[in-house]
Amino acid sequence: MATTVGADPGVVGPYLATALGDEKWRSVDVELIAAGMSNLTYVVTPQGGSPDDAVILRRPPTGAVLATAHDMVREHRVISALVDTAVPVPRTLHLATDTSVLGAPFYVMERVVGVHVVSELPPGYADEPAERRAVADGLMDVLADLHAVDPAAVGLADFGRPEGFLERQVRRWTKQWDATRDTERPALDALAARLAQTVPTSRRSGITHGDYRLDNCLLDPETPGRIRAVLDWEMSTLGDPLTDLGMLFVYWPQPGEDRAVSVNSVSALPGFPTRLELAERYAGRSGADLSDLNWYVGFAYFKFAAIIAGIVARSAAGAMAGKDTSGYADRIDPCVELGRAALDDGAL
């Protein structure tokens, strides 16, 4: 039986057989999903079973250099809390906090079958402009629905501290950049200082995803405008919902512009709305005041630059399980420039 980095089938199978109370898990096949640059996601299938029998296992990167950024207990908690709300999430099955099993906490959840859009749309999927608009509308509606959830009503009243959230976020990601800096980048330091000096007053608080974007969602195979599941909740907390909207804009290039700093350029295809139209859809659904949105966009680019720096550091430490991170360091400076531009002229 071949060993899979971070989730040895010879360990995972017997453990799940006991944890889930079903001997069919005694022998399993484990496949690392080739997506995402942070927590590791595996498909676990009982040997002899069908894809319908599979579950998903999530764990932190092996040898993580920033362990607090990969909190499996928090991710398991928020997904479990949201399962019966309007926000589509997988149903959780088990949380393992005993680090002697896989070397880190992990959890298991149901496998949701859906279309995962990363760098392009699958052939034959959402070919029509109206379908692409429906995908974007569904994405914004789910985000607004998430922000409308009452944290106390789903047991998440203590999931974070909304008071002073934006100030702490700037400090947190500045500290994270300091911990993982690959070289001296004075422009990034200057952007961090400027953001700290211009923090707006939060008008709302709620559950924030922390990294909400198209490729962290699964789309319905038959109905492109329906979101089957929102994934990757490792950075979720209670705070200012507009941080989610600002981060989404980082991943939403428009037709005719070369500002994509990630692999996802699907939104530049004909039929997808502009960032301004996204904002209008969100405001209409949520009633949010977007007058300070430029700051949130500038902060999102700064946060993204810090995240990329963390990926570069983990890759250098051998903690990315073989993922190709070549060229990632080259994305940091463009992020900084886009963040400065958002604060200077407010261009979305």
Sequence and secondary structure as in RCSB ss.txt:
>XXXX:A:sequence
MATTVGADPGVVGPYLATALGDEKWRSVDVELIAAGMSNLTYVVTPQGGSPDDAVILRRPPTGAVLATAHDMVRE
HRVISALVDTAVPVPRTLHLATDTSVLGAPFYVMERVVGVHVVSELPPGYADEPAERRAVADGLMDVLADLHAVD
PAAVGLADFGRPEGFLERQVRRWTKQWDATRDTERPALDALAARLAQTVPTSRRSGITHGDYRLDNCLLDPETPG
RIRAVLDWEMSTLGDPLTDLGMLFVYWPQPGEDRAVSVNSVSALPGFPTRLELAERYAGRSGADLSDLNWYVGFA
YFKFAAIIAGIVARSAAGAMAGKDTSGYADRIDPCVELGRAALDDGAL
>XXXX:A:secstr
    TTS HHHHHHHHHHHTT GGGSSEEEEE S  SSSEEEEEEETT  GGG EEEEE  TT S GGG  HHHH
HHHHHHHTTSSS    EEEEE  TTTTSS EEEEE    B  SSS  TTSS SHHHHHHHHHHHHHHHHHHHHS 
GGGGT TTS   TTHHHHHHHHHHHHHHHH SS  HHHHHHHHHHHHT       EEE SS  GGGEEE SS TT
 EEEE   TT EEE THHHHHHHHHT   TT     SS  GGGSTT   HHHHHHHHHHHH    TTHHHHHHHH
HHHHHHHHHHHHHHHHTT STT   TTGGGGHHHHHHHHHHHHHH   
